[in-house]
Amino acid sequence: LSQAPAPAGPSFDSAPARVVGAVLPSGNTRIAVTVPSSGKVALFDGAGRLLQEFDQIPKPIGLGVGNQKVYVGSAAHGSVQVFNLQAQPQGALGGGNGEFERPTAIAVSPLDGRIYVVDAGRQEIRVFDPATLQEVARLGDGVLTQPADVAVAANGTIYTADLVRGVVDRFDGAGSHVGTFTAFGSRPGETVRPTGLGFDAQGRVYVVDAFLDHVGVYDANGGFQTTVGAFGTGPGLMRNPLDVWVNPATGTILVTDNGDFELEVFPAIP
């Protein structure tokens, strides 16, 4: 079963990378998208209208939101810069420039606000304290080979996408590996090149597969339910999708489509 697309989302002048969002206390939605080759981080409202762009950030790749902050990873500077939701600078993680080799993905724990950063250059996931912005732990040593994304569920379970092994792993809140969430392969429910992770308000897990050009949807126990999207050009079709965010208020699914320079929008899954 594949979902039909919703109205088209915004398009970009080059390939978008990461997408995150937040529903503010006012009920308004803010959506941020990185466009690495253009040096842009664009901020949209819930209707897809461009509100503003962050100050030019060289090769912005990783992106996370939480603690009423936006975290942007720069591949050029090797840094994760911190902004408020009005795009005003609030500092940087760790030592700033040179702290990371390639900060490709960022997640914020909904439980304690800890910030998880995928450093693809060092093939590890590093954990930072939200108050001090300093490193407090590392995750996945001996398990992960080439992490691509990290996400933290409402119960504190940590999910990671591994490009070389082609699977999604799970870790408990203490960082202990508790098993794989998907199996490698191209059959329904399997993954080949997982690049993006997300959750909906029901606790379902969304896994972007850049090789299979769709988003797999699973229950919290790993039971496969459906796919969203398919290969191609046009509404609801994707070429090399990378990341996903699900609006917790509406269930609307947003996917960055690298091949078509678009943000694909899909309706909520019942």
Buried (B, 14 or more C-beta within 10 A) or exposed (E): EEBEBBEBBBEBEEBBBBBBBBBEEEEEBBBBBBBBEBBBBBBBEBEBEEEEBBEEBEBBBBBBBBBEBBBBBBBEBBBBBBBEBEBEEBEBBBEBEEBBBBBBBBBBBBEEBBBBBBBBEBBBBBBBBBEEBEBEEEBBEEBBEEBBBBBBBEEBBBBBBBBEBBBBBBBEBEBEBEEBBBEBEEEEBBBBBBBBBBBBEEEBBBBBBBBBBBBBBBEBEBEBBBBBBEBEEEBBBBBBBBBBBBBBEBBBBBBBBBBBBBBBBBBBBE
